[in-house]
């Protein structure tokens, strides 16, 4: 997939969404906005600010737009978008209509996403994020990160089956590293930068190499026994790392 294909699907998406629902702005966050986007591997993480909450008819139209793109544009396989009504952009806990994993669902636009948008969201249509999104409250981002580690990722380390999948082996350590940096000094870092941070956190070098290869190169296929061993090591590292990060964070002045 070329950069032109990514640009093409983004341009087409903005055009079709604007024809489907009254749209105030469309922004990109994540790797695309942070400068760490990998063609054919990274998600296209988008936020659309719409004039009002999509009703049943508009939800159906949005689903049709996304499905049509999915059928006709290879780059659209990685495209996800949450639709925030202008009246509720300040409500960080509110669920918003979202297209992800080839279906319509509802989920919040988290403080992490909001911080990415405010720090440097990529404007695809309309005004920039700083003109519509309120600043985060003191401690709001850090509180969310602590909850996410404690209530989502730590329980996930009790399920060995999950860690047989590449996506968990990749995301778990990277989330840990990025969370550790933000809790430590307030910075948001890319997944690429998180790979270096993982080594500083004591991650096994071969695990970091494995994650790097899947993101930036061509990974070597592994057998079932190695997949189990790798999953156990990743799971144990993330579990122990979360406990250490939370304990250190709680003990900081």
C-alpha positions in Angstrom: 0.0 0.0 0.0 1.4 3.4 -0.9 1.0 6.8 0.8 -1.2 7.8 -2.2 -3.7 5.0 -1.3 -3.9 6.3 2.3 -4.4 9.8 1.2 -7.0 8.7 -1.3 -9.1 6.8 1.3 -8.9 9.7 3.8 -10.0 12.2 1.2 -12.8 9.9 0.0 -13.9 9.2 3.6 -14.1 12.9 4.5 -16.2 13.6 1.4 -18.6 10.8 1.9 -19.1 11.4 5.6 -19.8 15.1 5.0 -22.5 14.0 2.5 -24.0 11.6 5.0 -24.2 13.6 8.2 -23.7 17.3 9.1 -20.0 17.3 9.9 -18.1 20.1 11.7 -14.6 18.6 11.7 -12.6 15.5 11.0 -9.3 14.8 12.7 -6.7 12.1 12.8 -4.8 11.0 15.9 -2.6 8.1 16.8 0.3 7.1 14.6 -0.9 9.1 11.6 -0.8 12.3 13.6 2.3 11.5 15.7 4.5 10.7 12.7 4.9 7.0 13.3 2.4 5.7 10.7 3.4 2.5 9.0 1.7 1.8 5.6 -0.5 -1.3 5.7 0.1 -1.9 9.4 -1.0 1.2 11.4 -4.6 2.0 12.1 -6.2 5.1 10.6 -7.6 6.6 13.8 -10.1 9.3 13.2 -12.5 11.5 15.1 -15.4 13.3 13.4 -17.3 16.1 15.2 -20.9 16.1 14.0 -23.7 18.6 14.6 -25.9 16.2 16.5 -26.0 12.6 17.8 -26.5 10.3 14.9 -30.0 8.8 15.0 -30.8 5.3 13.6 -31.1 6.5 10.0 -27.8 8.3 10.2 -26.1 5.4 11.9 -27.2 3.2 9.0 -25.9 5.7 6.5 -22.5 5.9 8.3 -22.3 2.1 8.3 -23.0 2.0 4.6 -20.2 4.6 4.0 -17.7 2.5 6.0 -18.7 -0.8 4.4 -18.5 0.7 0.9 -15.0 2.0 1.6 -14.1 -1.4 3.1 -15.2 -3.1 0.0 -13.6 -0.8 -2.5 -10.5 0.7 -0.8 -7.8 -1.7 0.7 -6.5 1.1 3.0 -9.9 1.3 4.6 -9.4 -2.0 6.5 -7.4 0.0 9.1 -9.8 2.9 9.3 -11.7 3.6 12.5 -13.8 6.7 13.4 -15.7 7.9 16.4 -18.5 10.5 15.9 -18.7 13.1 18.6 -21.7 15.4 18.7 -20.6 19.0 19.2 -22.8 19.3 22.2 -20.9 16.6 24.1 -17.2 17.1 23.1 -16.3 18.0 26.7 -17.8 14.8 28.1 -14.8 12.5 28.4 -16.8 9.6 29.8 -19.6 9.7 27.2 -19.9 6.9 24.6 -20.0 7.9 21.0 -21.0 6.1 17.8 -17.9 4.5 16.5 -17.0 2.4 13.4 -14.3 -0.1 14.4 -13.6 -3.8 13.6 -16.1 -3.6 10.7 -19.1 -2.7 12.8 -20.9 0.1 14.5 -20.5 0.3 18.2 -20.3 2.8 21.0 -17.3 3.8 23.1 -15.8 7.0 24.6 -13.1 9.2 23.2 -10.5 8.7 25.9 -8.3 11.3 27.6 -5.3 9.7 25.8 -7.0 10.4 22.4 -8.0 13.9 23.5 -4.4 14.6 24.5 -3.1 13.4 21.2 -5.6 15.6 19.4 -4.7 18.6 21.5 -1.0 18.1 21.1 -1.0 17.7 17.4 -4.1 16.2 15.8 -4.1 16.1 12.0 -6.9 18.3 10.6 -8.7 16.7 7.6 -11.7 19.0 7.7 -12.8 22.0 9.7 -11.2 23.8 12.6 -8.3 22.3 14.6 -9.0 20.3 17.8 -7.9 23.2 20.1 -10.9 25.3 18.9 -13.5 22.7 19.8 -12.0 20.4 22.5 -11.6 21.8 26.0 -8.2 21.2 27.7 -7.9 18.2 30.0 -8.4 18.8 33.6 -5.4 18.4 35.9 -4.8 14.7 36.6 -7.5 13.6 34.1 -5.1 11.8 31.7 -3.1 10.2 34.5 -6.2 8.9 36.3 -7.4 7.4 33.1 -4.0 5.7 32.4 -4.0 4.2 35.9 -7.5 2.9 35.6 -6.7 1.4 32.1 -3.7 -0.4 33.5 -5.4 -1.6 36.6 -8.8 -2.5 35.3 -8.1 -3.6 31.7 -4.5 -4.6 31.1 -3.7 -6.2 34.5 -6.7 -8.6 34.4 -5.8 -9.4 30.8 -2.5 -10.8 32.1 -4.4 -13.5 33.9 -5.5 -15.0 30.6 -2.7 -16.9 28.9 -4.8 -17.6 25.8 -4.8 -13.9 24.8 -1.1 -13.8 24.7 -0.8 -16.4 22.0 -1.9 -13.7 19.6 0.5 -11.2 18.0 -1.7 -8.2 18.7 -1.6 -8.8 22.5 2.2 -9.4 22.5 2.6 -6.2 20.5 0.2 -3.9 22.3 0.6 -5.0 25.9 4.3 -4.0 26.3 3.9 -0.9 24.2 0.9 0.3 26.3 2.9 -0.3 29.4 5.9 1.7 28.1 3.9 4.6 26.9 1.9 4.7 30.1 5.0 4.6 32.2 6.5 7.6 30.4 3.3 9.7 30.7 2.9 8.9 34.4 6.5 9.6 35.0 7.0 12.9 33.3 3.7 13.8 31.4 5.0 13.1 27.9 3.1 11.2 25.2 5.4 9.0 23.1 5.0 7.1 19.9 5.0 3.3 19.6 8.5 3.6 18.0 9.8 5.5 21.0 8.1 3.0 23.3 10.3 0.3 21.9 13.4 2.0 23.3 11.6 2.6 26.6 10.8 -1.1 26.9 14.5 -1.9 27.1 14.9 0.6 29.9 12.0 -1.1 31.7 13.9 -4.4 31.5 11.9 -6.1 28.7 13.6 -9.1 27.1 15.6 -8.0 24.1 14.2 -10.7 21.9 10.7 -9.7 22.8 11.4 -6.1 21.8 13.1 -7.3 18.6 10.0 -9.4 17.8 7.6 -6.4 18.3 9.9 -4.2 16.2 10.1 -6.6 13.4 6.3 -6.9 13.1 5.9 -3.1 13.1 8.8 -2.1 10.9 10.1 -5.1 9.0 9.1 -8.7 8.0 8.9 -11.0 11.1 10.2 -14.6 11.0 7.3 -17.1 11.4 7.3 -19.0 14.7 6.0 -22.4 15.7 3.4 -23.3 18.3 5.9 -24.0 21.1 7.8 -20.7 20.6 4.4 -18.8 20.4 3.5 -20.2 23.9 6.9 -19.4 25.3 6.8 -15.9 23.8 3.3 -15.3 25.1 4.2 -16.3 28.7 7.2 -14.0 28.7 5.2 -11.1 27.3 2.4 -11.7 29.8 4.7 -11.9 32.8 6.6 -8.8 31.7 3.5 -6.8 31.3 2.0 -8.1 34.6 5.1 -7.3 36.6 5.6 -4.0 34.8 2.1 -2.7 35.5 2.5 -3.6 39.2 5.8 -1.8 39.3 4.6 1.3 37.4 1.5 1.7 39.6 3.5 1.2 42.8 6.1 3.7 41.8 3.4 6.2 40.6 1.5 5.8 43.9 4.7 6.4 45.9 5.8 9.5 43.9 5.4 12.9 45.6 
